Amino acid sequence: LAGDGVPGSLQLQFEHAAQLEEQAEQIRAKSRLLQVEREKQQMELSHKRARIELEKAANTNARNYEREADRNQDLLTRIKQLQDKESEAKSKLNEQIEMNNTFKKSMEAQSKKLLDKESKLSESNEAIVELKGRISELQWKTMNYEMQSKTHETEKQELDRKST
């Protein structure tokens, strides 16, 4: 039995060692499982952080896009207003040019009428001067005639006196 005890003791030690080895393997497996679980949690956490950062970036980009879209809309509105003002200014300018052309034509017509009137006035003045000259000449002839007539009458009276 003593010989049997040694091998039984070895058997117990071997079984105990096997149990310890099995427990060590279970601990290592649990440790690897915990490590894998920790790495999984780290990856999930990293993934969650990355997703949050991506969402933040997407939100920031969306806000920036909305601001830029609003700014572009404001600029388009401003451009439209300026185009409308430009169109209105062009229209007013064209009206003013048309009015200026009409006034210019009117002024040219008035100027022509004035030149015609001045020409007629000048002709009338020449005719008046000519008529005044003729009137003076006729007055002179009339005075001469009257004087000759009086002279003849006086001579006739003298002749009549002498004959009586």
C-alpha positions as CSV (number, residue, x, y, z in Angstrom):
1,L,0.0,0.0,0.0
2,A,2.8,2.3,0.6
3,G,3.9,1.8,-2.9
4,D,0.5,2.3,-4.0
5,G,0.3,5.5,-2.0
6,V,3.1,7.2,-3.8
7,P,1.6,6.6,-7.2
8,G,-1.7,7.7,-5.8
9,S,-0.1,10.7,-4.3
10,L,1.4,11.4,-7.7
11,Q,-1.9,10.8,-9.2
12,L,-3.4,13.4,-6.8
13,Q,-0.6,15.8,-7.5
14,F,-1.0,15.2,-11.3
15,E,-4.8,15.7,-11.0
16,H,-4.3,18.7,-8.8
17,A,-1.7,20.1,-11.3
18,A,-4.1,19.3,-14.1
19,Q,-6.9,21.1,-12.2
20,L,-4.5,24.0,-11.6
21,E,-3.5,24.0,-15.2
22,E,-7.2,23.9,-16.2
23,Q,-8.0,26.7,-13.8
24,A,-5.0,28.7,-15.1
25,E,-6.2,28.1,-18.7
26,Q,-9.7,29.2,-17.6
27,I,-8.2,32.3,-16.0
28,R,-6.1,33.0,-19.2
29,A,-9.2,32.5,-21.3
30,K,-11.2,34.8,-19.0
31,S,-8.3,37.2,-19.1
32,R,-8.3,37.1,-23.0
33,L,-12.0,37.3,-23.0
34,L,-11.8,40.4,-20.7
35,Q,-9.1,41.8,-22.9
36,V,-11.2,41.2,-26.0
37,E,-14.2,42.7,-24.2
38,R,-12.1,45.7,-23.2
39,E,-10.9,46.2,-26.7
40,K,-14.4,45.8,-28.0
41,Q,-15.6,48.4,-25.5
42,Q,-12.7,50.7,-26.6
43,M,-13.6,50.2,-30.2
44,E,-17.3,50.9,-29.5
45,L,-16.3,54.0,-27.5
46,S,-14.0,55.1,-30.3
47,H,-16.7,54.4,-32.8
48,K,-19.2,56.3,-30.7
49,R,-16.7,59.2,-30.3
50,A,-16.0,59.2,-34.1
51,R,-19.8,59.1,-34.8
52,I,-20.4,62.0,-32.4
53,E,-17.5,64.0,-34.0
54,L,-18.9,63.2,-37.4
55,E,-22.3,64.3,-36.4
56,K,-20.9,67.5,-34.9
57,A,-19.0,68.1,-38.1
58,A,-22.1,67.3,-40.2
59,N,-24.2,69.7,-38.1
60,T,-21.5,72.4,-38.4
61,N,-21.3,71.9,-42.1
62,A,-25.1,71.9,-42.3
63,R,-25.3,75.2,-40.4
64,N,-22.5,76.6,-42.5
65,Y,-24.3,75.5,-45.7
66,E,-27.6,77.1,-44.4
67,R,-25.8,80.3,-43.6
68,E,-24.1,80.3,-47.0
69,A,-27.4,79.5,-48.7
70,D,-29.1,82.4,-46.8
71,R,-26.2,84.7,-47.7
72,N,-26.4,83.6,-51.4
73,Q,-30.2,84.2,-51.3
74,D,-29.6,87.7,-49.8
75,L,-27.0,88.4,-52.5
76,L,-29.4,87.2,-55.2
77,T,-32.1,89.4,-53.8
78,R,-29.7,92.3,-53.7
79,I,-28.5,91.6,-57.3
80,K,-32.2,91.5,-58.4
81,Q,-32.9,94.9,-56.6
82,L,-29.8,96.4,-58.2
83,Q,-30.8,95.1,-61.6
84,D,-34.3,96.5,-61.2
85,K,-32.7,99.9,-60.2
86,E,-30.4,99.7,-63.1
87,S,-33.3,99.0,-65.5
88,E,-35.3,101.8,-64.0
89,A,-32.3,104.2,-64.3
90,K,-31.8,103.1,-67.9
91,S,-35.5,103.8,-68.6
92,K,-35.4,107.2,-67.0
93,L,-32.2,108.0,-68.9
94,N,-33.8,106.9,-72.1
95,E,-36.8,109.1,-71.3
96,Q,-34.5,112.0,-70.5
97,I,-32.6,111.5,-73.7
98,E,-35.8,111.4,-75.7
99,M,-37.0,114.6,-73.9
100,N,-33.6,116.2,-74.6
101,N,-33.9,115.2,-78.3
102,T,-37.5,116.6,-78.4
103,F,-36.3,119.9,-76.7
104,K,-33.4,120.1,-79.1
105,K,-35.7,119.7,-82.1
106,S,-38.1,122.2,-80.6
107,M,-35.2,124.6,-80.0
108,E,-34.0,124.1,-83.5
109,A,-37.5,124.8,-84.9
110,Q,-37.8,127.9,-82.6
111,S,-34.4,129.0,-83.7
112,K,-35.3,128.6,-87.4
113,K,-38.6,130.5,-86.8
114,L,-36.6,133.2,-85.0
115,L,-34.1,133.4,-87.9
116,D,-37.1,133.6,-90.3
117,K,-38.7,136.4,-88.3
118,E,-35.4,138.2,-88.0
119,S,-34.9,137.9,-91.8
120,K,-38.5,139.2,-92.4
121,L,-37.9,142.0,-89.9
122,S,-34.7,142.9,-91.6
123,E,-36.5,142.9,-95.0
124,S,-39.3,145.0,-93.4
125,N,-36.8,147.4,-92.0
126,E,-35.2,147.7,-95.5
127,A,-38.6,148.3,-97.0
128,I,-39.4,150.9,-94.3
129,V,-36.1,152.7,-95.0
130,E,-36.8,152.6,-98.7
131,L,-40.3,153.9,-98.2
132,K,-39.1,156.6,-95.9
133,G,-36.7,157.6,-98.6
134,R,-39.5,157.7,-101.1
135,I,-41.7,159.6,-98.7
136,S,-38.9,162.1,-98.2
137,E,-38.4,162.3,-101.9
138,L,-42.2,162.7,-102.5
139,Q,-42.4,165.3,-99.7
140,W,-39.5,167.1,-101.3
141,K,-41.2,167.0,-104.7
142,T,-44.5,168.1,-103.2
143,M,-42.8,171.0,-101.5
144,N,-41.0,171.8,-104.8
145,Y,-44.3,171.6,-106.6
146,E,-46.1,173.7,-104.0
147,M,-43.3,176.3,-104.2
148,Q,-43.4,176.3,-108.0
149,S,-47.1,176.5,-107.8
150,K,-47.0,179.5,-105.5
151,T,-44.3,181.0,-107.6
152,H,-46.4,180.6,-110.7
153,E,-49.4,181.9,-108.8
154,T,-47.5,184.9,-107.6
155,E,-46.1,185.5,-111.1
156,K,-49.6,185.2,-112.5
157,Q,-51.0,187.6,-109.9
158,E,-48.2,190.0,-110.8
159,L,-49.0,189.7,-114.5
160,D,-52.6,190.1,-113.8
161,R,-51.9,193.2,-111.8
162,K,-49.7,194.6,-114.5
163,S,-52.2,193.9,-117.1
164,T,-55.0,195.7,-115.2
